[in-house]
Amino acid sequence: MKVLCYGVRDIEKPFFENVNKDFGYELKLTDQYLTDAASAQLAEGCDAVILRANCAANKANLDIFKKLGVKYLLTRTAGFNHIDVPYANALGYTVGYVPAYSPNSIAELGLTMAMSLLRHTAYANYEAYHRNFEVKDFMFSKLIHNCTVGVVGLGRIGRSFAQMFHGLGAKVIGSDIFPIKGIEGYATQVSQDEVLAQSDIVVLQIAYKTGMPVAITKEFIAKMKDGAILINCARGELMDVDAVIEAVKSGKLGGVGLDVLPGESRYMGKNFDYKNLPDDNVAELVNLYPRVLVSPHIGSFTDESIYNMVKMSYENLKELAETGTCNWVAKL
């Protein structure tokens, strides 16, 4: 079986090749993303396509896959809002996805951002880079074990966040739409309003599906403690950028850490080299550094994540080929 994998960086290729020793697929690895007709045509002669985030599996590109005879469609990501799933289903595709590849990877990055904002290391490093070694009032910090950390969304990744912050000595509370069992040793489940009102650091880690309402709104931020830190490593579409900008400028938020942006396919993987960004609001958000830290969706860019997402994608493909379905099917 010939398999085309989109968006494969050079450093990821050994993972795709080594894991494939147990599967024996004929691999076609490209660093290109699925964006337009030309990139969709790369699937010519392939039986299966494995996408990544920011690949545009829209109607036009899916039609090309179907015309080329692609039989199987998968994504190596937990989110699948980059795929028109209903249309893919109408074309006869059962879309496989990877529900969780390494919760610790995302949580570790978010914790790193939170600690940098809490201890103002980005600001201090920025000043030192400009040869300024003065100790300023802004560098004064609260210790993490004197903080309350609130996690909105206690799924796999949210629970990893909670465990890590608990390990650092913080008091951890969390909210979820369902009662979560087994967290009593490291977190207490409360209402979302309680999380926002009590927490010095708020982590948003809820799943996103196309069409979901924005979670981080003016009202959401207004319920937070003054000067609290906000971390979003989930999805940019869950965030009202204007509300975040206003809250940082006013001092309502003490800092913001983001591994995601709304409409991030316009940004991620691209070098604008100090030129204007496609969205003025996102540009203004980025310019709030070092009070706002933005990374290019690298939460899952770790050895463990890549191994797990590739292995599960190959397993999904094997199941699809043998049975017509797999354990992890994208459904809206």
Buried (B, 14 or more C-beta within 10 A) or exposed (E): BEBBBBBBEEEBBEBBEEBBEEBEBEBBBBEEBBBEEEBBEBBBEBBBBBBBBBBBBBEEBBBBBBEBEBBBBBBBBBBBBBBBBEBBBEBEBBBBBBEBBBBBBBBBBBBBBBBBBBBBBBBBEEBEEEEEEEEEEEEEBEEBEEBBBBBBBBBBBBBBBBBBBBEBEBBBBBBBEEEBEEBEEBBEBBEBEBBBBBBBBBBBBBBBBEEEEBBBBBEBBEBBBEEBBBBBBBBBBBBBBEBBBBBBEEEBBBBBBBBBBBEBBEBBBEEEEEEEBEBEBBEBBBEBEBBBBBBEBBBBBBEEBBBBBBBBBBBBBBBBBEEEEBEBBBEE
